[in-house]
Amino acid sequence: MTQTQQNYIAGEWITGPTEIENINPSDLSDIVGVFAQASSHQLDDALGAARRAQAEWAAYGLERKQNVLMAIGNELMARAEELGTLLSREEGKPRAEGKGEVFRAGQFFTYFAAEVLRQIGDNADSTRDGIEVDVRREAVGVVAIISPWNFPTATASWKIAPALAFGNAVIWKPANVTPASAVALTEIISRQDIPKGLFNLVMGAGRDVGQRLVESPKVDAISFTGSVPVGKGIATAAIQNLTKVQMEMGSKNALAVMDDSDIDLAVTLALGGAFGGTGQKCTASSRLIVHEAVHDEFAAKLVAGAQAMKIGHALGEGTQIGPVVSEQQLGENLAYVEKGKAAGAELACGGERVTRETEGYFMTPGVFLNTTNDMVINREEMFAPLASVIKVGSYEEALHTVNDTNFGLTSGIVTKSLARATHFRRNAQTGCVMVNLPTAGTDYHVPFGGRGDSSYGPREQGSYAAEFYTTVKTAYISSGMPE
């Protein structure tokens, strides 16, 4: 009998009224675990405990807080192999990617451990004589964190770490598809020197626990990563209580390949950017915008590269592409394949469900040729191992096509021209721009976010995270004259 993994509420591990099974997408006979689902009453308990604990945590000394975050980060990095294997088993990304994600999560915590000591304000003289002005940041309060399944440890960590570093309490609702990674991270946090109730893990369906959480007047801020429709729903609910929101949502990232590019480099960047993580990345290169002078060579090498990629069990030796995360996701992916073909795109390779030694949600990476930017496969986020090649006749047309989207998270260009690279960096309408690099892959010490339907609210990561996780207080002090 598999033991039920519990929620962590008000400093205690507790079960819930219902539970779900977590199935390995690489092997449907493998049950990763059974996980409790919280009730609305348990969520209310977590919110009450978080409010009380936050006041206590805010009063902790700086080094005491720093030690907590450093300990979490160091343990994540030390256990990256173990926890990365668990992550890959439940989410489906190859083991190396799972290990790398957990290690990166640890780096978020150690980075923000240092940020605890860098919380330095400003002071100034008033326009009035004898008055000094002190400006500093304080914790916003209780933060609700709603994280996705595609990076279940890293995305959660880049939200949880700054929330704690800047003195907040946390209510974390992870994606129900990847609860094992959430419990593993929570176990590490629960052992630290923190007040009871400061950190709460509340697992449950978005329509139940998630909706009640974002509608609660006891929440001061909501950080969300997920789809555009869900994000807009959260914003609508949050505004009723004037709750602060930060949202990272969809994308339709483009990699522009110019006629002066190193074609082999461009193909390598496109393959990794489009199909890494089985294409289940908000930074994936789903639109490959290629100059007509190199189009045929690029397309031929891209298709050959996609066909050569090894698809298999996430924990298998040499696996480059694991399964997609669920049956529902697989169905949506295959539906986009049909939509592309129906619109007149040529499916040059892949885009099919395949079988392996174990039953799982395996799919070959698909490349569409002869596509236009107005096709649905180039307008909507597919979150699939699918990429479309769009032929253009000039740099100017390439830049226009890159920007012709409702999204604006990342974009990239492959070129040897400094002038083109500089012009692209300045004029691509995305929050992140890559030059001779894949669109997927960002650093933890600098801001991350996009424009349009991709992002809303202050940036995540780096010192810019303070904008969301704190509120500014301006104090005026009249000390009088010494006697």
Disulfide bonds with the S-S distance in Angstrom:
none
